[in-house]
Amino acid sequence: MNRPSFLSDNCPPMGIYETLYAFRDSFGQFMGTPGTHPWSQGFPLTTQLEGGPELPSSVDVTWEDRFYPKAWGHPLLRDAIAEHYNSFYGSNITPENVMVFAGGRPGIYTILAFLKKHVEVRIGNAEWPAYLDILTQTDSSWRVVPFTKENGFHPSNAEYFDRSGLNAKTHLLPIISNPGNPTGHTRAGAELEELIAFAEQPGNGILLDEAYEMFHGSKGVSGIRYVKDLDNSNVFLAGACTKGLQCPGIRIGWIIASKKNVETMANYSSFGMGGVSHPSQLYAAKLLEPNRVAQARDAVERHYGMQRARYGEAFANMGLKVHTGDGGFYHWLELPDGLNANELNKRLFRHGAAILEGFDCDMARPHSKDPNYRSPYESYFRFSFGPLLPETFESDVAILKRVLDEYRADVAAGRA
């Protein structure tokens, strides 16, 4: 007798994982094993970059570190995070403005889980796939902001705060990844200053996901530089050790917010999370040593700027349309000749490679896949050069070119 599950059926794997599972079923191995090409995955190199700092190999753990962790985070780490922002961006936050989580996404999930019902989320049409899962599971109310070729996949700040059709009771919380995932478009300088000014207006806020903070020509882009009064705002900045600090596996992230909002998140941690691993937090504090971070900023910008430029040139030369901005470690690409990303992946799987299909980044699509839904991004895909070693460039380009050439030959011969 099959008894019904007590748990919700509306919990499919996040889009990236759907690709990974499909790849495993097709290729017979998990992505990341030797001989595979992890173009679909959003993690950086976890080895020392040329000119970059060494990555710590150990951390000391004392008897005190075996206690339960503090709900809001280890004092050493909160101090280090506050100093990280204050020294580089000229802000004046305190440790009480810092809430530590086990990675970036638990922080984002917590904010949306406790969002008041009169707050409407605004999110770009093409964003990180997990946002859709989090918005759905937290039963948030959201509206999509168009990302199109016509607006360069980079809508204006004002579009996120458009109040057309709203009453005065509705407040707005845009969610923006900056630099953008999957597009690489970045709000910096005067444009970022304007965005924060919008967010600090009464009835407004923002959740700015700054996971790719260091992956930009400025060596660091954060909205905290322009925040006037954090403690009287609903500005939330998400950061983590995952990308620029090259340590996704330690699962350390944080939210910068008003002391009042940090208190709410800490109260949740006291019963719903229980704090975060002390050894991981101590490791993160090592990563945030100021001289080390300065060295990392230089190395990250130099290495990934080089990778972005040469992959972009190679993709354009093979007939792909490149719509990428100047940040992050992804390329946002449009396929030619009527090929869609799903068919591209099926062909790539045979060569041990995979990309992230644009469909999965579509924040307007149904959470549970509907075969009748047609996404505007079916012919788009995200290519990640985050985990790729410089020496794989030639083989990466050769594989993708071969697959595109094979498709074109099949079309010419009437086989596709």
VOPAGU-2260 file (C-alpha; in pm, 1 decimal, decimal comma):
REM VOPAGU-2260
SITE   aa  ch    i         X         Y         Z
SITE  MET   A    0       0,0       0,0       0,0
SITE  ASN   A    1     143,7     337,7    -103,3
SITE  ARG   A    2      63,2     599,3     155,1
SITE  PRO   A    3      69,3     969,0      53,7
SITE  SER   A    4     370,2    1170,9     159,7
SITE  PHE   A    5     327,5    1426,7     437,1
SITE  LEU   A    6     565,5    1662,5     255,3
SITE  SER   A    7     485,1    1901,7     -27,4
SITE  ASP   A    8     515,2    1773,2    -382,9
SITE  ASN   A    9     600,3    2124,4    -504,2
SITE  CYS   A   10     972,3    2096,7    -434,8
SITE  PRO   A   11    1160,2    2005,2    -753,3
SITE  PRO   A   12    1539,7    2038,1    -758,7
SITE  MET   A   13    1675,9    2380,2    -846,5
SITE  GLY   A   14    1731,8    2426,7   -1220,5
SITE  ILE   A   15    2108,5    2379,6   -1207,5
SITE  TYR   A   16    2062,7    2045,3   -1032,5
SITE  GLU   A   17    1809,8    1933,4   -1291,1
SITE  THR   A   18    2083,8    1983,0   -1551,0
SITE  LEU   A   19    2334,9    1793,7   -1336,3
SITE  TYR   A   20    2097,2    1499,5   -1289,1
SITE  ALA   A   21    2014,6    1491,5   -1661,4
SITE  PHE   A   22    2387,1    1497,7   -1740,0
SITE  ARG   A   23    2451,5    1206,9   -1502,9
SITE  ASP   A   24    2172,1    1002,9   -1660,1
SITE  SER   A   25    2307,8    1070,9   -2009,6
SITE  PHE   A   26    2685,3    1059,8   -1957,4
SITE  GLY   A   27    2692,7     801,6   -1678,5
SITE  GLN   A   28    2904,0    1014,0   -1443,1
SITE  PHE   A   29    2851,1    1318,1   -1227,0
SITE  MET   A   30    2962,6    1653,4   -1357,9
SITE  GLY   A   31    3299,8    1741,7   -1206,0
SITE  THR   A   32    3455,0    1398,1   -1240,5
SITE  PRO   A   33    3772,2    1376,4   -1454,8
SITE  GLY   A   34    3697,3    1417,4   -1822,8
SITE  THR   A   35    3387,0    1635,4   -1772,3
SITE  HIS   A   36    3349,5    2005,6   -1846,4
SITE  PRO   A   37    3151,9    2193,3   -1575,0
SITE  TRP   A   38    3027,8    2488,2   -1779,4
SITE  SER   A   39    2688,1    2473,7   -1607,5
SITE  GLN   A   40    2814,8    2522,7   -1254,2
SITE  GLY   A   41    2858,9    2842,6   -1058,0
SITE  PHE   A   42    3168,0    2795,5    -846,5
SITE  PRO   A   43    3516,9    2946,9    -869,0
SITE  LEU   A   44    3854,8    2781,5    -874,1
SITE  THR   A   45    3931,6    2667,6    -521,1
SITE  THR   A   46    4307,6    2660,0    -580,2
SITE  GLN   A   47    4545,0    2952,7    -548,2
SITE  LEU   A   48    4517,3    3200,3    -835,6
SITE  GLU   A   49    4827,6    3339,2   -1000,4
SITE  GLY   A   50    4935,1    3630,1    -781,4
SITE  GLY   A   51    4662,6    3549,3    -530,3
SITE  PRO   A   52    4692,7    3457,3    -163,4
SITE  GLU   A   53    4734,3    3103,5     -39,3
SITE  LEU   A   54    4420,5    2938,0      88,7
SITE  PRO   A   55    4441,0    2835,2     456,7
SITE  SER   A   56    4495,0    2463,9     507,4
SITE  SER   A   57    4379,5    2443,1     868,9
SITE  VAL   A   58    4210,1    2625,4    1151,5
SITE  ASP   A   59    4264,6    2591,9    1526,1
SITE  VAL   A   60    3966,1    2469,1    1726,2
SITE  THR   A   61    3953,9    2513,4    2103,7
SITE  TRP   A   62    3721,1    2377,7    2369,6
SITE  GLU   A   63    3515,9    2700,6    2340,3
SITE  ASP   A   64    3448,9    2630,7    1973,1
SITE  ARG   A   65    3265,9    2311,9    2069,4
SITE  PHE   A   66    2994,7    2513,8    2242,8
SITE  TYR   A   67    2677,6    2608,1    2061,7
SITE  PRO   A   68    2753,9    2903,2    1830,5
SITE  LYS   A   69    2598,9    3242,6    1890,6
SITE  ALA   A   70    2276,5    3292,5    1698,2
SITE  TRP   A   71    2400,7    3598,4    1505,2
SITE  GLY   A   72    2754,9    3479,4    1436,3
SITE  HIS   A   73    3100,7    3448,9    1589,7
SITE  PRO   A   74    3228,5    3785,4    1723,7
SITE  LEU   A   75    3560,6    3745,8    1539,6
SITE  LEU   A   76    3385,1    3692,0    1208,3
SITE  ARG   A   77    3131,8    3970,7    1256,6
SITE  ASP   A   78    3418,0    4207,8    1334,1
SITE  ALA   A   79    3607,1    4090,6    1025,3
SITE  ILE   A   80    3304,9    4133,4     796,0
SITE  ALA   A   81    3232,8    4483,7     926,2
SITE  GLU   A   82    3597,2    4580,0     875,8
SITE  HIS   A   83    3589,3    4429,9     525,8
SITE  TYR   A   84    3316,8    4675,1     420,5
SITE  ASN   A   85    3434,9    4974,1     620,3
SITE  SER   A   86    3794,9    4964,4     502,5
SITE  PHE   A   87    3726,0    4907,8     131,1
SITE  TYR   A   88    3395,7    5091,4      77,0
SITE  GLY   A   89    3418,6    5369,0     337,1
SITE  SER   A   90    3105,3    5255,5     522,5
SITE  ASN   A   91    3057,5    5274,5     898,4
SITE  ILE   A   92    2868,7    4956,1     981,9
SITE  THR   A   93    2914,0    4779,0    1315,0
SITE  PRO   A   94    2919,8    4405,3    1394,3
SITE  GLU   A   95    2557,8    4444,9    1504,1
SITE  ASN   A   96    2471,0    4508,9    1138,2
SITE  VAL   A   97    2604,1    4163,3    1044,1
SITE  MET   A   98    2410,8    3835,4    1051,3
SITE  VAL   A   99    2605,4    3517,3     967,8
SITE  PHE   A  100    2447,2    3226,2     780,8
SITE  ALA   A  101    2557,4    2887,6     647,5
SITE  GLY   A  102    2608,1    3032,4     299,4
SITE  GLY   A  103    2436,3    3310,3     109,0
SITE  ARG   A  104    2110,3    3142,3      16,5
SITE  PRO   A  105    1994,1    3065,8     375,9
SITE  GLY   A  106    2018,2    3439,7     440,7
SITE  ILE   A  107    1812,8    3520,4     131,7
SITE  TYR   A  108    1560,6    3251,1     224,2
SITE  THR   A  109    1527,5    3391,7     577,8
SITE  ILE   A  110    1457,5    3745,7     458,4
SITE  LEU   A  111    1182,0    3627,1     225,4
SITE  ALA   A  112    1037,1    3385,5     481,2
SITE  PHE   A  113     982,2    3673,0     725,2
SITE  LEU   A  114     878,0    3934,0     469,8
SITE  LYS   A  115     553,7    4106,0     561,6
SITE  LYS   A  116     257,0    4038,6     334,8
SITE  HIS   A  117     225,3    4398,6     215,9
SITE  VAL   A  118     576,8    4384,1      61,1
SITE  GLU   A  119     596,4    4299,8    -309,2
SITE  VAL   A  120     921,0    4163,0    -448,7
SITE  ARG   A  121    1050,8    4282,9    -784,8
SITE  ILE   A  122    1294,2    4060,6    -968,8
SITE  GLY   A  123    1452,6    4067,0   -1312,1
SITE  ASN   A  124    1316,7    3824,7   -1571,4
SITE  ALA   A  125    1658,0    3651,9   -1603,3
SITE  GLU   A  126    1814,1    3584,0   -1263,8
SITE  TRP   A  127    1976,4    3308,0   -1055,1
SITE  PRO   A  128    1749,4    2998,5   -1071,4
SITE  ALA   A  129    1731,3    2949,0    -693,8
SITE  TYR   A  130    1547,0    3279,1    -646,6
SITE  LEU   A  131    1240,6    3126,4    -813,1
SITE  ASP   A  132    1249,3    2826,3    -579,4
SITE  ILE   A  133    1293,0    3047,7    -273,9
SITE  LEU   A  134    1016,7    3289,0    -375,7
SITE  THR   A  135     782,0    2995,7    -436,3
SITE  GLN   A  136     857,2    2810,4    -113,6
SITE  THR   A  137     825,3    3126,0      98,4
SITE  ASP   A  138     495,4    3212,4     -71,4
SITE  SER   A  139     626,7    3555,9    -160,0
SITE  SER   A  140     444,8    3796,8    -388,3
SITE  TRP   A  141     660,6    3905,6    -679,6
SITE  ARG   A  142     649,0    4081,0   -1013,8
SITE  VAL   A  143     901,0    4034,8   -1293,4
SITE  VAL   A  144    1098,7    4323,3   -1446,3
SITE  PRO   A  145    1164,4    4266,8   -1821,0
SITE  PHE   A  146    1512,2    4157,4   -1932,6
SITE  THR   A  147    1526,5    4183,4   -2311,5
SITE  LYS   A  148    1771,6    4242,1   -2593,7
SITE  GLU   A  149    1609,0    4583,4   -2634,6
SITE  ASN   A  150    1706,7    4693,6   -2282,5
SITE  GLY   A  151    2037,2    4509,0   -2297,1
SITE  PHE   A  152    1922,1    4267,5   -2023,2
SITE  HIS   A  153    1977,8    4564,5   -1791,7
SITE  PRO   A  154    1656,4    4751,1   -1702,9
SITE  SER   A  155    1676,4    5091,9   -1539,7
SITE  ASN   A  156    1669,6    5129,1   -1162,6
SITE  ALA   A  157    1334,5    5306,9   -1185,1
SITE  GLU   A  158    1169,5    5000,6   -1339,8
SITE  TYR   A  159    1226,3    4803,7   -1019,0
SITE  PHE   A  160    1036,8    5066,8    -821,6
SITE  ASP   A  161     751,8    5133,2   -1065,7
SITE  ARG   A  162     432,8    5175,2    -860,4
SITE  SER   A  163     184,5    5152,8   -1147,1
SITE  GLY   A  164    -131,2    4977,9   -1028,7
SITE  LEU   A  165     -23,3    4967,6    -662,7
SITE  ASN   A  166    -191,8    5125,3    -364,0
SITE  ALA   A  167      -6,0    5319,3     -96,3
SITE  LYS   A  168       0,2    5019,4     140,1
SITE  THR   A  169     221,1    4811,2     -87,5
SITE  HIS   A  170     595,2    4836,2     -25,0
SITE  LEU   A  171     862,5    4723,8    -271,5
SITE  LEU   A  172    1168,7    4501,7    -228,5
SITE  PRO   A  173    1368,9    4443,0    -548,0
SITE  ILE   A  174    1603,0    4143,3    -554,2
SITE  ILE   A  175    1904,3    4205,3    -776,3
SITE  SER   A  176    2221,1    4001,9    -815,3
SITE  ASN   A  177    2504,3    4247,6    -870,1
SITE  PRO   A  178    2714,6    4162,2   -1068,7
SITE  GLY   A  179    2431,8    3975,6   -1231,2
SITE  ASN   A  180    2388,6    3600,6   -1248,6
SITE  PRO   A  181    2342,6    3487,9   -1529,7
SITE  THR   A  182    2404,9    3802,0   -1737,3
SITE  GLY   A  183    2715,8    3957,2   -1580,7
SITE  HIS   A  184    2559,5    4303,4   -1598,9
SITE  THR   A  185    2673,3    4522,8   -1313,1
SITE  ARG   A  186    2542,4    4836,7   -1144,7
SITE  ALA   A  187    2834,5    5047,0   -1027,9
SITE  GLY   A  188    2921,7    5409,8    -968,0
SITE  ALA   A  189    2640,2    5660,8   -1024,5
SITE  GLU   A  190    2395,2    5389,1   -1131,9
SITE  LEU   A  191    2447,3    5193,2    -809,2
SITE  GLU   A  192    2426,4    5513,3    -605,9
SITE  GLU   A  193    2089,7    5589,9    -768,6
SITE  LEU   A  194    1967,1    5234,7    -697,4
SITE  ILE   A  195    2046,7    5266,9    -327,0
SITE  ALA   A  196    1883,2    5611,3    -315,8
SITE  PHE   A  197    1563,2    5452,2    -450,3
SITE  ALA   A  198    1591,2    5171,7    -193,2
SITE  GLU   A  199    1623,1    5413,1     100,1
SITE  GLN   A  200    1306,9    5601,7      12,2
SITE  PRO   A  201    1004,4    5540,1     241,2
SITE  GLY   A  202     814,7    5226,1     143,4
SITE  ASN   A  203    1112,0    5084,6     -46,4
SITE  GLY   A  204    1395,1    4845,3      28,8
SITE  ILE   A  205    1630,8    4616,1    -157,8
SITE  LEU   A  206    1792,5    4275,1    -133,6
SITE  LEU   A  207    2120,5    4315,4    -320,4
SITE  ASP   A  208    2295,0    3982,9    -369,8
SITE  GLU   A  209    2665,5    4065,8    -390,7
SITE  ALA   A  210    2806,7    3714,9    -418,5
SITE  TYR   A  211    3017,3    3826,9    -719,5
SITE  GLU   A  212    3134,1    4148,4    -549,4
SITE  MET   A  213    3501,5    4105,2    -648,9
SITE  PHE   A  214    3439,3    3993,2   -1009,2
SITE  HIS   A  215    3443,6    4337,5   -1165,2
SITE  GLY   A  216    3700,4    4580,9   -1300,7
SITE  SER   A  217    3659,5    4794,4    -987,6
SITE  LYS   A  218    3788,4    4495,0    -782,2
SITE  GLY   A  219    3485,6    4533,7    -559,4
SITE  VAL   A  220    3132,9    4666,3    -608,0
SITE  SER   A  221    2890,7    4699,4    -316,0
SITE  GLY   A  222    2584,0    4907,1    -244,7
SITE  ILE   A  223    2711,8    4970,7     107,7
SITE  ARG   A  224    2930,1    5247,4     -37,3
SITE  TYR   A  225    2618,4    5456,7    -100,8
SITE  VAL   A  226    2392,4    5369,5     194,3
SITE  LYS   A  227    2312,4    5685,1     391,9
SITE  ASP   A  228    2127,8    5544,6     695,4
SITE  LEU   A  229    2140,7    5164,7     716,6
SITE  ASP   A  230    1968,8    5143,0    1054,7
SITE  ASN   A  231    1662,9    5330,5     927,8
SITE  SER   A  232    1633,8    5135,8     603,5
SITE  ASN   A  233    1526,9    4803,1     462,2
SITE  VAL   A  234    1848,6    4759,4     268,4
SITE  PHE   A  235    1977,7    4400,5     279,7
SITE  LEU   A  236    2318,0    4315,1     130,5
SITE  ALA   A  237    2407,9    3948,5      88,4
SITE  GLY   A  238    2773,1    3841,1      80,4
SITE  ALA   A  239    2963,3    3515,0     117,2
SITE  CYS   A  240    3298,8    3339,4     109,3
SITE  THR   A  241    3171,7    3139,5    -186,4
SITE  LYS   A  242    3304,6    3328,2    -489,4
SITE  GLY   A  243    3580,9    3589,0    -449,7
SITE  LEU   A  244    3722,0    3420,2    -140,4
SITE  GLN   A  245    3712,7    3086,4    -329,9
SITE  CYS   A  246    3564,2    2874,5     -52,6
SITE  PRO   A  247    3209,3    2757,7    -133,6
SITE  GLY   A  248    3259,9    2441,4      71,8
SITE  ILE   A  249    3285,7    2611,2     410,8
SITE  ARG   A  250    2927,0    2739,0     368,8
SITE  ILE   A  251    2968,4    3084,4     519,7
SITE  GLY   A  252    2759,5    3380,9     408,6
SITE  TRP   A  253    2614,8    3690,5     569,8
SITE  ILE   A  254    2350,9    3960,3     547,1
SITE  ILE   A  255    2428,9    4326,9     615,2
SITE  ALA   A  256    2117,5    4507,1     739,3
SITE  SER   A  257    1976,5    4737,5    1005,2
SITE  LYS   A  258    2027,1    4630,9    1365,5
SITE  LYS   A  259    1651,3    4576,9    1395,8
SITE  ASN   A  260    1641,0    4343,4    1095,7
SITE  VAL   A  261    1952,3    4159,1    1217,3
SITE  GLU   A  262    1778,8    4107,8    1552,5
SITE  THR   A  263    1481,1    3945,7    1375,3
SITE  MET   A  264    1709,3    3714,0    1179,3
SITE  ALA   A  265    1903,8    3624,5    1495,8
SITE  ASN   A  266    1579,6    3543,7    1676,6
SITE  TYR   A  267    1493,6    3307,4    1392,6
SITE  SER   A  268    1838,6    3148,8    1419,1
SITE  SER   A  269    1780,1    3082,4    1789,5
SITE  PHE   A  270    1507,2    2829,4    1706,4
SITE  GLY   A  271    1528,6    2760,5    1332,6
SITE  MET   A  272    1897,9    2742,9    1256,6
SITE  GLY   A  273    2094,7    2714,2    1579,3
SITE  GLY   A  274    2383,5    2926,1    1455,6
SITE  VAL   A  275    2663,4    2831,0    1217,5
SITE  SER   A  276    2964,6    2600,9    1258,5
SITE  HIS   A  277    3238,5    2766,1    1466,1
SITE  PRO   A  278    3527,2    2606,7    1272,0
SITE  SER   A  279    3382,0    2733,4     944,9
SITE  GLN   A  280    3338,9    3081,0    1088,9
SITE  LEU   A  281    3698,1    3083,4    1217,0
SITE  TYR   A  282    3819,4    2974,5     873,6
SITE  ALA   A  283    3617,5    3258,2     717,4
SITE  ALA   A  284    3775,2    3508,6     955,9
SITE  LYS   A  285    4116,7    3396,2     824,7
SITE  LEU   A  286    4001,3    3449,3     467,9
SITE  LEU   A  287    3896,7    3806,2     553,1
SITE  GLU   A  288    4236,6    3918,4     687,1
SITE  PRO   A  289    4268,1    4264,4     521,6
SITE  ASN   A  290    4601,4    4218,0     341,4
SITE  ARG   A  291    4486,9    3881,1     215,6
SITE  VAL   A  292    4160,1    4026,9      79,0
SITE  ALA   A  293    4350,3    4305,5     -99,1
SITE  GLN   A  294    4567,0    4044,5    -270,8
SITE  ALA   A  295    4261,0    3835,6    -357,5
SITE  ARG   A  296    4082,7    4133,2    -515,0
SITE  ASP   A  297    4374,0    4194,4    -750,7
SITE  ALA   A  298    4410,2    3827,7    -847,1
SITE  VAL   A  299    4037,9    3766,3    -898,9
SITE  GLU   A  300    3993,3    4071,8   -1120,8
SITE  ARG   A  301    4302,3    3991,0   -1326,0
SITE  HIS   A  302    4230,9    3618,8   -1376,6
SITE  TYR   A  303    3857,2    3635,6   -1439,7
SITE  GLY   A  304    3877,1    3952,6   -1645,2
SITE  MET   A  305    4118,4    3769,9   -1875,7
SITE  GLN   A  306    3890,9    3464,7   -1893,6
SITE  ARG   A  307    3581,1    3675,4   -1964,1
SITE  ALA   A  308    3751,3    3857,2   -2250,6
SITE  ARG   A  309    3897,5    3556,9   -2430,8
SITE  TYR   A  310    3594,4    3331,4   -2398,2
SITE  GLY   A  311    3371,5    3617,2   -2515,5
SITE  GLU   A  312    3585,5    3672,0   -2824,1
SITE  ALA   A  313    3590,4    3298,9   -2903,7
SITE  PHE   A  314    3212,5    3269,1   -2865,5
SITE  ALA   A  315    3149,3    3564,0   -3096,2
SITE  ASN   A  316    3383,2    3411,3   -3353,7
SITE  MET   A  317    3184,7    3085,4   -3359,6
SITE  GLY   A  318    2857,5    3268,9   -3428,8
SITE  LEU   A  319    2710,6    3303,6   -3080,3
SITE  LYS   A  320    2559,7    3637,9   -2981,5
SITE  VAL   A  321    2727,1    3762,2   -2662,4
SITE  HIS   A  322    2501,3    3965,9   -2431,4
SITE  THR   A  323    2731,0    3962,7   -2127,5
SITE  GLY   A  324    2802,0    4254,7   -1896,8
SITE  ASP   A  325    3136,9    4337,8   -1737,3
SITE  GLY   A  326    3111,0    4140,0   -1413,1
SITE  GLY   A  327    3079,0    3791,0   -1268,4
SITE  PHE   A  328    3218,0    3474,3   -1423,9
SITE  TYR   A  329    2943,1    3386,2   -1668,4
SITE  HIS   A  330    2867,3    3456,3   -2031,5
SITE  TRP   A  331    2504,6    3512,6   -2131,7
SITE  LEU   A  332    2477,8    3381,7   -2485,6
SITE  GLU   A  333    2219,3    3353,3   -2761,4
SITE  LEU   A  334    2221,6    3055,6   -2996,6
SITE  PRO   A  335    2201,0    3096,2   -3374,4
SITE  ASP   A  336    2020,8    2901,3   -3644,4
SITE  GLY   A  337    1708,3    2805,5   -3449,7
SITE  LEU   A  338    1897,8    2589,7   -3198,8
SITE  ASN   A  339    1758,5    2593,7   -2844,8
SITE  ALA   A  340    1952,6    2540,2   -2524,5
SITE  ASN   A  341    1783,1    2211,9   -2439,0
SITE  GLU   A  342    1892,5    2057,7   -2769,3
SITE  LEU   A  343    2240,4    2207,2   -2721,5
SITE  ASN   A  344    2271,0    2035,5   -2384,4
SITE  LYS   A  345    2167,6    1698,2   -2524,9
SITE  ARG   A  346    2445,6    1730,3   -2780,3
SITE  LEU   A  347    2698,2    1855,3   -2524,0
SITE  PHE   A  348    2625,2    1566,6   -2286,7
SITE  ARG   A  349    2782,5    1329,2   -2539,9
SITE  HIS   A  350    3109,5    1520,1   -2498,1
SITE  GLY   A  351    3098,1    1534,1   -2117,8
SITE  ALA   A  352    2991,8    1899,4   -2110,8
SITE  ALA   A  353    2681,7    2095,3   -2008,1
SITE  ILE   A  354    2557,4    2452,6   -1991,1
SITE  LEU   A  355    2276,5    2610,5   -1786,7
SITE  GLU   A  356    1972,6    2657,8   -2005,2
SITE  GLY   A  357    1821,3    3006,4   -2018,8
SITE  PHE   A  358    1482,3    2855,4   -1934,1
SITE  ASP   A  359    1607,3    2779,0   -1583,2
SITE  CYS   A  360    1694,5    3146,5   -1528,3
SITE  ASP   A  361    1343,9    3262,9   -1628,2
SITE  MET   A  362    1174,9    3411,2   -1320,5
SITE  ALA   A  363     837,0    3418,9   -1499,7
SITE  ARG   A  364     822,6    3046,3   -1575,0
SITE  PRO   A  365     607,4    2803,9   -1375,8
SITE  HIS   A  366     792,5    2660,2   -1077,3
SITE  SER   A  367     680,9    2311,1   -1175,3
SITE  LYS   A  368     762,4    2268,1   -1542,3
SITE  ASP   A  369     471,0    2317,9   -1779,8
SITE  PRO   A  370     534,6    2171,9   -2128,6
SITE  ASN   A  371     305,5    2438,6   -2276,5
SITE  TYR   A  372     504,3    2731,5   -2139,8
SITE  ARG   A  373     737,9    2900,1   -2389,3
SITE  SER   A  374    1018,4    3092,2   -2224,6
SITE  PRO   A  375    1171,1    3395,2   -2400,2
SITE  TYR   A  376    1510,6    3245,1   -2310,6
SITE  GLU   A  377    1482,9    2905,0   -2479,2
SITE  SER   A  378    1762,7    2999,6   -2721,3
SITE  TYR   A  379    1982,6    3149,0   -2447,7
SITE  PHE   A  380    2226,5    2985,2   -2211,8
SITE  ARG   A  381    2469,9    3063,1   -1932,3
SITE  PHE   A  382    2829,0    2950,3   -1975,4
SITE  SER   A  383    3035,0    2942,9   -1654,4
SITE  PHE   A  384    3408,3    2996,8   -1675,7
SITE  GLY   A  385    3428,2    3012,8   -1295,4
SITE  PRO   A  386    3580,9    2667,3   -1233,7
SITE  LEU   A  387    3779,9    2644,9   -1557,3
SITE  LEU   A  388    4157,9    2634,0   -1553,6
SITE  PRO   A  389    4330,6    2857,0   -1810,4
SITE  GLU   A  390    4477,1    2554,0   -1984,7
SITE  THR   A  391    4132,8    2410,0   -2071,4
SITE  PHE   A  392    4041,7    2710,0   -2287,9
SITE  GLU   A  393    4136,7    2555,4   -2622,4
SITE  SER   A  394    3955,7    2227,3   -2555,0
SITE  ASP   A  395    3646,6    2407,6   -2419,4
SITE  VAL   A  396    3620,4    2620,7   -2731,0
SITE  ALA   A  397    3684,8    2321,7   -2957,5
SITE  ILE   A  398    3404,8    2115,0   -2800,4
SITE  LEU   A  399    3145,3    2390,6   -2824,8
SITE  LYS   A  400    3246,3    2475,8   -3183,3
SITE  ARG   A  401    3229,4    2109,9   -3283,4
SITE  VAL   A  402    2878,9    2071,1   -3141,3
SITE  LEU   A  403    2755,9    2386,8   -3317,3
SITE  ASP   A  404    2914,6    2275,7   -3644,9
SITE  GLU   A  405    2754,6    1930,4   -3611,2
SITE  TYR   A  406    2414,7    2091,8   -3557,5
SITE  ARG   A  407    2455,7    2314,5   -3862,6
SITE  ALA   A  408    2554,8    2010,4   -4069,9
SITE  ASP   A  409    2248,2    1822,2   -3946,9
SITE  VAL   A  410    2025,1    2115,7   -4043,2
SITE  ALA   A  411    2180,8    2135,0   -4389,4
SITE  ALA   A  412    2128,3    1761,2   -4437,8
SITE  GLY   A  413    1770,1    1768,9   -4309,1
SITE  ARG   A  414    1855,5    1565,8   -3997,8
SITE  ALA   A  415    1752,2    1837,5   -3747,5
